[in-house]
Structures are given as structure tokens and as C-alpha cells.
């Protein structure tokens, strides 16, 4: 099922939750709506489902406008963060529920429902749990039951609202990879709402980054991470060092003993400049050129697969975070208080109008 969100605006009282949002999703794609709490992503999901009505704009599914249609007419499966399973029903009965409450003319036979439930439990790898109750399952297992229940009615569109938000980090990681494999098998058009950057980047075909009721950027996981379109996207997708500054009228002033970063030649005067991710900074023991920042080592965290180093810039007193491989860390033999020189392998420049 293809989706077209056409200039959707939604207000609650005087607060604008969605402001002229437009989005196209091809059939069979898994899209992640990513953003902080309050950015409008769940409201957009609920409008797609038919649980909320927009104040302006249209929702078009498979080239048919459904803006005013009831949720029962949209062929949508919805998976919530907190499972919403019926505690008094077995796993099998929970999965079968949507089929059993269909109008009589549309309802499959009891035999067909039993077969469908068995197939879905096999799909989500819970065949042995059919006769258990939700309280006898782990959080990850409950969420898989909720997904099987959503799939039972054979939706053309699957909406997932923070489906792994109540789970611990390890289970979240396992389930999002499982969800990606499941989507590749079923090819149901799916929209995943999440505030977890890693989840969005790993599970989706494209990421829609939202902020304050608007879309900041749409792109593949690589595009939004490697080529962020706005300062907000850069900040939101991973750790970042921000170096505030202005281009001097005399560009030669960039390269002086204080070690300011060299900047692209096409920047105009008086614009703020540089964003650098911790893993894109290189450290050296000795100054090799004038386009380096001098800094002292404040703290070193060696736990994990990479080493995080916190620096204090000598001339600006700015905190700088650097991420190194274990091998590079051992080569540098860093200790607290050591003086080092920092330069970026890659930086991102945003032109911000002078205030």
C-alpha cells in the first residue's frame, strides 16, 4: 500500500502539533518517523490510522483519499508500545481476537482462524507459547504476540508506535533486527515511530527526522547520518562537537598558532561554522600544521569497543569529545593532563545568518 500525506496540519487548542507535513511512502517500504518527544510523530501515525482527524490536509492510501474514513476501512494494523494484550486470554486467543470480531460475512471459519493463528505464531517464533497467558511471557515475547495479532487481519499498512520502548536495550536490539528480517519477508508497508536513533537507522529503509511538528529531513539511514540537512539533524543523530565561530574578513587569520580549523573556501564572511562528530577527530602528540586545536586531556573512558577521550581546548576552554580505536589509543599512550593537537578528518559546515 502506498501512502501520501498531503499538507497535514493538526492543532490541539492553540498548540500546533503538525505544521503542513507532506510525505510519500512507496508500497512495501519501512519508514521510521524519528524525533524527540512532542515533535508530532505519534500524532501523524494516529492520523494515518484514523484515530485522529487532521485540521487541514489529506491522507491518500493506494491513490484513494481516506481522510474521513473510519479506522475499520483503512486495513491498518497497529502495534502499541505497551502491548495492549488481553491478560485473561491465552496467546493464541489474543492473536485470534481481530479475526473473531470481524463481521460475520468477513469472518473466517474456526478452522481457518486456528490455522492462521498457528502460522502467525510460527512466524514470530512463539509456537510453544500458544496456551500461555501474557503474564507468563517476557516483554519481548509479549511484543511479538502483539505484532502477530496486528498481522492476523492481513493489514495493508502496519503502524508501530514505539513498539520496543518498554524493553531493555539488549532485547530492543534483538527485536529490531528480527522486525527488519520479518519485513523483508512480508513486504508490508510499515511506519515505525521511535525516538531511538540507532533503532531508526538500523531497521528502516528511509528515516523521516521530525522536529517541532515539521519534517527536517527525509533520506536513507546513510544519507541522514552522513549528510545531515540541518543543525538539528546533526545534533539529534549521534554525538557531535559544535565549534561556534565566525569567518573573519581576513581569511588568512584562520591559520594562526592558536590552531583554528581550516574552513571551506566558499564560505561567506560572518557566518557560524563547524560541526564534527567525535569519531571524525584525530589526535596527535605534536603539532603538524597550523590548522589544529591545542587541548589537554581531561578524562579517558576505555570501557567498550572504542575509547572516549574528553579534552579541554587550551585557548577557548571548550570541552571536546573524541572517539578513538583501542589501537590508536595505545599508540598515543594518553594520560590525564597530556597536551594533544586535534584536527578533523571530516567536518560539516552550516551557514547561519549573522544576528
N, C-alpha and C positions, 0 to 999 in steps of 0.2 A: 504494500500500500504506500503510495506516495503522499507526502504531506506538503501543504503550502500554508504557511502562516502569513497573513496579508495585513500589514499595518495594524497590529493588535495593540490597543490601549486598554488598561484596566486600572480603575481607581477604587480605593476603599476610603470613603469620606473625602477628605481633601488630599489624601496621600496617593500619589501616582505610583503604582506597583510596576506596571509595564507601560513604556512610553514609545508607541509607534514601532513595535517589533515586527520584523519580517524575516521569514526563514523558509527555505526549501529543503526537503529531505527526500531523496530518491527512494524508491521501493527497495527494501532489503538492507538498508543501511542502519548501522548502530551509531546513534549520535549521543554525545554526552553534553548535557547542559551543566556548565561548571561556573561556580561563582560563590561569593561569601553569602552568609545568611542575610535575607532581606533583599537580595538582588532581583527577585522575581521569577526564578527558575521553577519553583514548585507551582506558583500561580499559573505560569504558562502551561505546565503539564496538566493541571486541573482543567484549564480551558480546552485543551486538546481532548481530554476525556469527556467533557460535557458536564463536569462537576461545578464549573463556574462559567458565567457568561461574560464576554468582553463588553466594554462600553463602546468600543469602536473596532472596526476591522472584521476580517473574515477568516474562518478555518475551512480549508478545502482538502478533502481526503479522496484520493483517486479521481481528481477532477470534478468532484461533486461537493458543493458547499454544504457543510453540516453545522454551521454556526449556531443555528437554533434547534438542532436535533437533540433528542434525549440521548443519554449515555447508552441506553439499550440498543440504539440504532447505529452505533458507530463501530461495532465489532472490535472493541478495545479490551485488552487485558491489563489489569492494574496490580502492581505489587508494591505494598507499603513497607515503610521502614520497620514497623513493629509487628509484622507477620499477619495480624488480624485473623488468626486461626480460631476455630471454634473448639474450646477446651473440652467440651463434652462429647466431641466426635473423634473417631479414630482418624488416622492419617488418610486411609482410603476414603472415608466418608467426607473428609474435608476436600479432597481432590475432586470427588464426585459432585459436590454441592452445586456448583454452577450448572452442571448438566441436569440435575434432578429438578431444579426450579425453572427450567425453560418452559414456555407454554407447551401444552400437551401436543400440539401439532408439530412442534420442533424438537420435542424431547426424544432422545434415542431410547431404544429398548433397554431393559435392565441388563440383559446380556451384553449389549453393546457398551453400556456405561461401565460394566465390570471390566470388559476387555480394554477400554480406553484408559481406565484408571491404572490397570496393570502395566500398560505400555508407558504411561507417563512416569510412574514410579521407577520403572526400569531406566527411563531417560534421565531422571535425576538421581539415579543410583540409590534408591531407597526401597527396593522391593521387599526387603526383610522387615521393614518398619510398618507395613500396611496396617497391622492391627494394634499398633501402639497409639497412645494419646500424645498430644503436643507437649505436655509436661514431662514426658519421658524422653524427649529429644533434646539434642544440643541446639544452640542458637543457629548454627549453620544448617543443621538438618531442618529446622523449622522454616528457614527462609527458602530452602529448596522445595519444601511442601507447598509454601505459598506460591512459588513460581509454577509448580506443576498445576496447582488449582487455576492459576491465571491462564495457563496454556490449554486447559481442558476444553474450554469453549471455542477453541481454534480461532483466536483473535487474529485480525489482520494487522493490528498495531499493538505493541507491547510497551507499556509505560512503567518505568521503575523509579520510585521516589525514594532516594537514599536507601536502597534495599539492604545494604550491608552496614548501615550506620550504627546499629546496636551491637555489632560484633567486635571481637578483639582483632588486633592488627594481623595476626597470622591467619586467622580464619577469613578475614576480609580478602587477603591476598589470594588465598586458595580459591575462594568463591568467584572473584572477579575473573580469574583465568578460566575457571570452569564455565562461567557465563559466556566468555568470549568463544570458547570451543562450542558451546551449545548454540550460540547464534550462528556460527559458521556452518553448523549442521542444518538448522531450521530456516535461516534467512528470513526471519520475521522482522519487519521494520520496527526498530526499537529506539526508545529515547530513555536515557539514563540520567537522572538528576543526582548530582553529587557536589560536595564541596571539597572532596579529596582529589588533589591534583594528580597524584600517582594513579589513582583509580581511573580517572578520565583518560589519561594519556595511555594507559595500558590496555583498556577494554574497548575503546571506541574507534570507529573509522574516521570520524571527524569530531572536533571539540568546538562547542559554542561557548565562548567566555562571556559571561554577563556581569554587569555592574550597574547598580542604581537604576534598574528597570530597562536597560538598553544592552544591545549586543556590542561588545568591544571588538571581538574578532571571531571569525569562523575559519577553521582550517584543519588539516591533518594534525595529529599529535606532534609530528616533527616540525610542521610549519609554525604552530603557535608557540612552541618552546624555543625553537632556533631563530625564528623571525617574528618576535612579538611586535604587534602593530602599535601599541600604546604603552606608556609607562606603567599603567595599571596591570596590563597583561604580564609585563616583565616582572613586576613585583609579585604578582599572585602565583606565577608558575615557578616555584622554587626560590632558593635563597639568592640574594643579589646584594652587591655593593653599589651604593649610589654616591657618585662624586659630583657634588654641586659646584658649579663654576660658570664663568662667562668667558667667551672668546675675547682676548684682548685685541684692540685695534692693531697693535703691533704684534703680528702672529709669531714673530721670532721670539717673543717673550715666553712662549710655551716652553722653550728648551733652555732652562737655566738650572743652576746647581741644586735647586730645591726638588727637581725631578718631576715636573708635571707631565702627564701623559701627552704624547703627540696625538693630534686630532686630525680627522679627515680634512682635506684641502678645500672642500666645497662648502664648509660651514660659514655662516654669516656672522658678523660681529654681534656681541652682546646676547648670545643665547646660551642657556644652561645645557649641560653636555652629557655626561658619561654614566653608563650602567655596565657593570661587569659581574659575572657570576663567579663564585668562589673557585670553581674548578678551572676557570679561564685565566686565573692569575698565576704567574710564575715567580718563584723566589730565587734569588741568587745571593751569595755571600758578599760579593764585591760589585760595585757599580761598573756596568759595562757600557752604558750610554747615558745621556742626559735625560732621556725620557723614562725615568724611573722614579718611583717614590721611595724615600728612605723611611724605614719603620723599625720599631723594636718589637720583639716577641713578647706578648703578654701572657698567653696561655696556649697549651697544646693538649688536644684530646686525641689519644691514639686508639681508643676503642672502636671496633668496627673495621670494615674493609679498607677505609681511607682515613687519613689523618686530617683533622681540622685544626687550623692554626689561627689564633686571634692576634692581630697586630695592632699597634698604635702608631699612626703616621707621625713622624717627628715634627713636621712643620705645621700641621693642621690639627693635631690631636684627634683625628678621626679614627674610629675603630674600623678595621678591615678584616674580613674573614677570607681565608684561603683554604682550599682543599687540595691535598697532595696525595699521591700514591705512597704506599708504605716504602717502596723502593727509593723514591725521591726524598722522602723524609729521612731515611737512613743516610743517604748521601750528604744531606745538608747538616746532619748532626745538630739539630736546633735545640737550644736551651732557652729558658725564660730569661729575658733581658738582652738576648743577642740582637745585634743590628743587622737587618737584611734590606735588600733592594727589590722592589716589586714592579713588575710590568705585565700588562695584559697580552695574552695571546689573541684574544678576541674581545671587542667591546661593542656596545650598542649606543648610538648617539640619538637623542631625541631633541628636536628643536622646539624649545618652549619660548613663546614670546616674552620679551622683557616686560617686567611690571613697573 
